[in-house]
Amino acid sequence: MSRTGILFVISAPSGVGKTSLCEALCADVDDVVRSVSCATRAPRAQEQDGLDYHFISAQQFAERVAAGDFLEWACVHRHRYGTLRQPIDEAAAAGKDVLLVIDVQGAAQLRAAGIDAVHVFVLPPSWQTLEERLAGREPGAKTARSKLASERLAVARQESAQYAAYDYVLINDCFAEALAVLKAIVLAERHRVRHANPAPIRQLLNSGA
């Protein structure tokens, strides 16, 4: 009997670097996969459909909501994002730990539904650093970029105030250190009694002296 994979909910304000951390963790630790969310917004530069997000229309998203296909979904910065239930269930059943990169609304939905998950919140090193990152990723004129960055920064402050609802919190100041902390969280959770693979433990306990 193999263990059932653990669901890790990773939340952070836009621009903090949660996606980069999760991608690095998947590359560094065996049997960890990142869930690919659905999004109704257009892809940003370098983003690939099916890899970064499943980019679908607002109508398609609404149809999947009505069909009950989403484990959670939320409206963030005027666009809808959601996690499909079936891929999560399949990965967990195969013994894969799943990183669910979602916002505070989606995380709250999972907690309210009583879904077993480990919740991790990632904070920025400073608000100034985050504002600079946000301004750099917005298209258009400098004034428009600054306005959008300010709006997102206000949302980031509101989201970050909810970190106490999570199991773990870390600050992404030094990427290597933040990655090491996230890796330690995953490895430690695998050794919790309720998450551990029971097969080798039972084999040991049932073996002769």
Phi and psi in degrees as a GROMACS rama.xvg file:
@    title "Ramachandran Plot"
@    xaxis  label "Phi"
@    yaxis  label "Psi"
@TYPE xy
-92.1284  159.222  SER-2
-74.3292  157.912  ARG-3
-86.101  135.857  THR-4
-62.5422  154.189  GLY-5
-95.569  141.501  ILE-6
-94.9094  118.799  LEU-7
-107.805  120.285  PHE-8
-94.7418  119.367  VAL-9
-113.704  115.438  ILE-10
-121.188  149.051  SER-11
-170.506  154.591  ALA-12
-61.9958  157.72  PRO-13
-58.0536  134.146  SER-14
93.6749  -4.07913  GLY-15
-77.0255  -26.6871  VAL-16
108.067  20.134  GLY-17
-64.8104  -37.2002  LYS-18
-66.1038  -43.6724  THR-19
-62.6751  -39.7388  SER-20
-62.5964  -43.7675  LEU-21
-67.9248  -38.7979  CYS-22
-64.0647  -41.2265  GLU-23
-66.6286  -38.1022  ALA-24
-64.4655  -43.1535  LEU-25
-61.2707  -35.4081  CYS-26
-75.19  -22.9934  ALA-27
-99.0515  -24.3354  ASP-28
-121.736  130.404  VAL-29
-66.87  150.515  ASP-30
61.3834  33.1446  ASP-31
-122.182  127.166  VAL-32
-127.957  153.731  VAL-33
-103.529  130.356  ARG-34
-68.672  140.482  SER-35
-102.326  113.429  VAL-36
-79.2961  160.75  SER-37
-90.7017  145.331  CYS-38
-142.985  144.085  ALA-39
-95.3412  -2.525  THR-40
-85.2663  168.806  ARG-41
-78.6225  151.383  ALA-42
-64.5073  143.506  PRO-43
-83.2049  172.804  ARG-44
-57.4573  135.101  ALA-45
77.5254  -7.82465  GLN-46
-79.6877  141.362  GLU-47
-119.624  135.185  GLN-48
-65.0928  131.729  ASP-49
88.7495  -15.6671  GLY-50
-106.691  -53.2034  LEU-51
-87.1992  -47.0398  ASP-52
-149.172  161.701  TYR-53
-93.1583  106.61  HIS-54
-85.63  114.896  PHE-55
-129.623  165.448  ILE-56
-77.1114  163.523  SER-57
-61.515  -35.5447  ALA-58
-67.655  -43.9237  GLN-59
-61.6103  -40.0941  GLN-60
-61.9966  -46.3266  PHE-61
-61.6258  -38.2373  ALA-62
-65.0698  -38.7232  GLU-63
-73.2422  -31.7462  ARG-64
-62.8281  -46.4086  VAL-65
-62.833  -31.676  ALA-66
-81.702  -6.04816  ALA-67
74.969  25.9344  GLY-68
-78.4599  -18.335  ASP-69
-93.1762  137.358  PHE-70
-72.7944  -37.1971  LEU-71
-158.097  157.408  GLU-72
-157.189  157.694  TRP-73
-156.066  161.036  ALA-74
-101.64  119.213  CYS-75
-130.383  123.66  VAL-76
50.8085  46.5089  HIS-77
73.7225  7.44147  ARG-78
-126.191  157.465  HIS-79
-100.795  138.806  ARG-80
-130.237  143.769  TYR-81
-155.415  155.931  GLY-82
-109.202  121.788  THR-83
-71.6287  136.748  LEU-84
-70.9523  -43.777  ARG-85
-60.8191  -47.5088  GLN-86
-62.1648  -32.9086  PRO-87
-65.8322  -47.5558  ILE-88
-61.8016  -41.0915  ASP-89
-66.9123  -42.6633  GLU-90
-66.1981  -44.0469  ALA-91
-63.0354  -40.3884  ALA-92
-64.5115  -27.5585  ALA-93
-85.9808  5.42746  ALA-94
83.8482  16.0747  GLY-95
-93.5194  134.318  LYS-96
-78.5882  135.341  ASP-97
-114.023  127.762  VAL-98
-93.0716  117.341  LEU-99
-104.267  102.7  LEU-100
-90.8817  96.6307  VAL-101
-137.286  166.396  ILE-102
-85.8115  179.785  ASP-103
-64.8615  -29.4681  VAL-104
-65.0073  -47.6729  GLN-105
-64.5444  -40.1934  GLY-106
-62.2559  -39.9903  ALA-107
-64.6492  -36.6418  ALA-108
-61.6853  -43.1552  GLN-109
-65.4107  -41.2627  LEU-110
-64.463  -42.3393  ARG-111
-64.1845  -32.083  ALA-112
-82.4604  -4.74929  ALA-113
73.3747  23.609  GLY-114
-77.5409  128.018  ILE-115
-69.3062  117.915  ASP-116
-158.268  158.104  ALA-117
-102.627  122.379  VAL-118
-103.097  127.295  HIS-119
-126.187  130.164  VAL-120
-112.358  135.33  PHE-121
-112.396  124.883  VAL-122
-103.489  154.222  LEU-123
-78.4402  161.32  PRO-124
-69.1025  -29.8273  PRO-125
-163.462  160.375  SER-126
-70.3316  -33.133  TRP-127
-63.8863  -44.4651  GLN-128
-61.34  -42.8735  THR-129
-64.9182  -41.7569  LEU-130
-62.3317  -39.0718  GLU-131
-64.8779  -40.8654  GLU-132
-64.4647  -42.5316  ARG-133
-66.3129  -41.3296  LEU-134
-64.6379  -34.5376  ALA-135
-70.9694  -23.5068  GLY-136
-94.3517  -9.02068  ARG-137
-86.5706  138.391  GLU-138
-80.6482  170.439  PRO-139
96.6244  -170.762  GLY-140
-68.5972  161.93  ALA-141
-60.0756  -41.8291  LYS-142
-63.9354  -43.8666  THR-143
-64.9262  -40.1687  ALA-144
-62.7812  -42.7646  ARG-145
-63.82  -39.2818  SER-146
-65.6199  -46.3112  LYS-147
-63.8563  -40.0425  LEU-148
-63.5929  -39.1636  ALA-149
-65.2606  -39.5853  SER-150
-63.7321  -44.1909  GLU-151
-68.3389  -33.5803  ARG-152
-66.2588  -38.4415  LEU-153
-62.6102  -41.2068  ALA-154
-65.11  -39.8391  VAL-155
-60.6254  -39.9052  ALA-156
-64.5691  -40.4149  ARG-157
-65.6791  -43.2555  GLN-158
-65.7062  -42.5305  GLU-159
-64.885  -26.7055  SER-160
-65.2022  -13.1869  ALA-161
-96.731  10.3108  GLN-162
-59.8084  -27.4782  TYR-163
-67.7875  -14.0476  ALA-164
-79.8616  -5.36929  ALA-165
-97.97  165.656  TYR-166
-81.2541  -34.8622  ASP-167
-134.566  152.898  TYR-168
-138.545  140.874  VAL-169
-143.377  155.699  LEU-170
-107.628  125.663  ILE-171
-88.4414  72.265  ASN-172
-90.4891  -59.6749  ASP-173
-102.955  119.69  CYS-174
-58.224  -44.597  PHE-175
-62.1906  -39.8547  ALA-176
-69.94  -40.7527  GLU-177
-63.6948  -39.9226  ALA-178
-64.2109  -40.6705  LEU-179
-62.8031  -39.7151  ALA-180
-65.7042  -45.3688  VAL-181
-62.5652  -40.526  LEU-182
-62.7817  -41.9219  LYS-183
-62.949  -37.8279  ALA-184
-62.0573  -46.6836  ILE-185
-62.7084  -47.2703  VAL-186
-66.0289  -37.8525  LEU-187
-66.5995  -41.9263  ALA-188
-64.775  -29.6546  GLU-189
-65.3542  -20.4022  ARG-190
-102.214  4.57433  HIS-191
-64.4274  145.4  ARG-192
-55.9741  -42.1895  VAL-193
-73.7118  -13.7274  ARG-194
-107.471  -16.2644  HIS-195
-68.7259  151.949  ALA-196
-69.4082  117.835  ASN-197
-75.0078  -20.8881  PRO-198
-59.6265  -55.6354  ALA-199
-66.4676  -28.7622  PRO-200
-67.886  -45.871  ILE-201
-64.7628  -37.7609  ARG-202
-61.3805  -42.2716  GLN-203
-65.6357  -46.8007  LEU-204
-66.4716  -29.5336  LEU-205
-91.8683  -4.94948  ASN-206
-77.8186  161.41  SER-207
-72.6386  171.227  GLY-208
